[in-house]
Amino acid sequence: MHIRTALRSCGAFPIVAAAAIAVLTQGSALAQPSPPPSSPPQVVMSPGYQFLLSRLQSGQTLERYLEGLRVEFFQIDADSDGKITQRDIELHGLMEAIQGRTFGVTMVMRYDLDGDGFVTEDEIRRTMRYDLRAPRAQAAIRPAGNGPNPLELLEKQVEANVGVVMALDTNKDGKVSFEEAGKFSRGNTPREAAQYLQSGRARQVLTLDAASKGEVTQADYLAAGEALFRKIDADRDGAISPQEWTDYRSQPAPPAAVPQGPAAEAQTKLKAEAEFARKNEQDL
């Protein structure tokens, strides 16, 4: 008689089977490694604190740091009402758009040799070859070597510039108008736009609005800067030593409050505009 038949006949099979399953299950559980402990969530430094940190440097005193922040606050406060709000972002953006159009028209219309208000490929080539007349003359008398032909390289530079300017010809009529010239871009990267344009700086500062008031006053701005300074100044002597600066910069994730309300909205817009600028650069 088989063992299974004997066990079943005496009613012991279900008990033995259950015991075997329990042993196997226990063994499987023991064999499985315990999951690693979850690491604490890292808090990403907000754009506002990144901006404040970018104004700090080794050897700086608290007094000098705060004085620099005061001066910069007046530049960021576009409407001079003593606080940074969405209105400042919009006013800076308006002025930057005007400056951008002026820059574009100036850069492109310098090729308008006949003064008819339009720029053609021929005018760009004539202007560029005029501007490059000295290096072209030097390249013409330079002995030919094994490397690339200097004249050909200069001509490629001319044609590359023709391509950049004529890309503004959106209606494809073979010439660039004043309106089209105004769309010429400075080519700022998203990082440069946030760092050098006042609208980007105002949007960064607004992410310091931890209380969701929709504004950051000068007192708020200076308080955030002082708190960051004192966090780095480990020995509390009122100055950032090279070692303190190195120690802080080597931290994996500097802590900062997660923005809410208008601050979060400003941070979202900052990211969206950076992405929009990046796509525009790719299109060009």
Order of alpha helices (4+ residues) and beta strands (2+ residues): alpha-alpha-alpha-alpha-beta-alpha-alpha-alpha-alpha-alpha-alpha-alpha-beta-alpha-alpha-alpha
